[in-house]
Amino acid sequence: MAIRVTVWNEYLHEVQFQEIAAVYPQGIHGCIQEFLEKEGFAVKTATLRQPEHGLTQEVLADTDVLIWWGHMAHHEVKDEIVERVYRRVLDGMGLIVLHSGHASKIFQKLCGTDSSRLKWREDGEKEILWVVDPGHPIAAGLGEKIILEQEEMYGEHFDIPKPDEQVFISWFQGGEVFRSGCCWRRGKGKVFYFRPGHESFPIYYNPEIQKVICNAVRWAAPVSGSPEETYGNTQPVVELHLAERTTISDLHQGKK
């Protein structure tokens, strides 16, 4: 069965600014959907202005991996939708956060830090993404680096928890470096943050960037057949043979 992907995008820049619409006439989500479908994934899209931001219970239940791109309207995402996505990640749905999604509510909630804090500069300078874990599945099929001739700069310090796995680090023409490909596990779910993707530049048409995202989808997809956990008060799995015992319930009821 094909991995089921939902691509979520604010879809505001492309509507409000003609120069952005010229770069992504079908929206950033449409561009990503197109190359993912060519790789055999089952893809649907969702956007901010849809009811429930397009992320209904039914949509998320039918999603193996959620891709998130946001920039100018993080504050408009409703807290109940953030909580809904958060719970699905803990239950096993993969999450790929792109570019300025670092400041999204869902990424901050999963990080437990103010991940909006970093350096930035919109000068369209060269970026070199170096592969620092060449054996990682997300780096499969790549060379040792990806060169982007024009991108927005992000620089350290990036206020995120220490990644479980670091796949990429970026160098920028102005001298800054940045942890640009980071992996975490949260509950049963896998989270990947990937830095490139400013809306003004045609980054998501780049074949190497597309390969990274396709690899990340495969990496983040849930493992089938994982055991179901139970939480809360439970009966012992081995029968207890205690001649006389006082339980916590007995103490609450005043029994001796």
Buried (B, 14 or more C-beta within 10 A) or exposed (E): EEBBBBBBBBBBBBEEEEEBBEBBEEBBBBBBBBBBEEBEBBBBBBBBEBEBBBBBEEBBEEBBBBBBBBBEBBEEBEEEBBEBBBEBBEBBBBBBBBBBBBBBBBBBBBBEEEBBEBBEEEEBBBBBBBBBBEEBBBBBEBEEEBEBEBBBBBBEEBBBEEBEBBBBBBBBBEEBBBBBBBBBEBBBBBBBBBBBBBBBBEBBEBEBBBBBBBBBBBBBBBEEEEEEEEEEEEEEEEEEEEEEEEEEEEEEEEEE
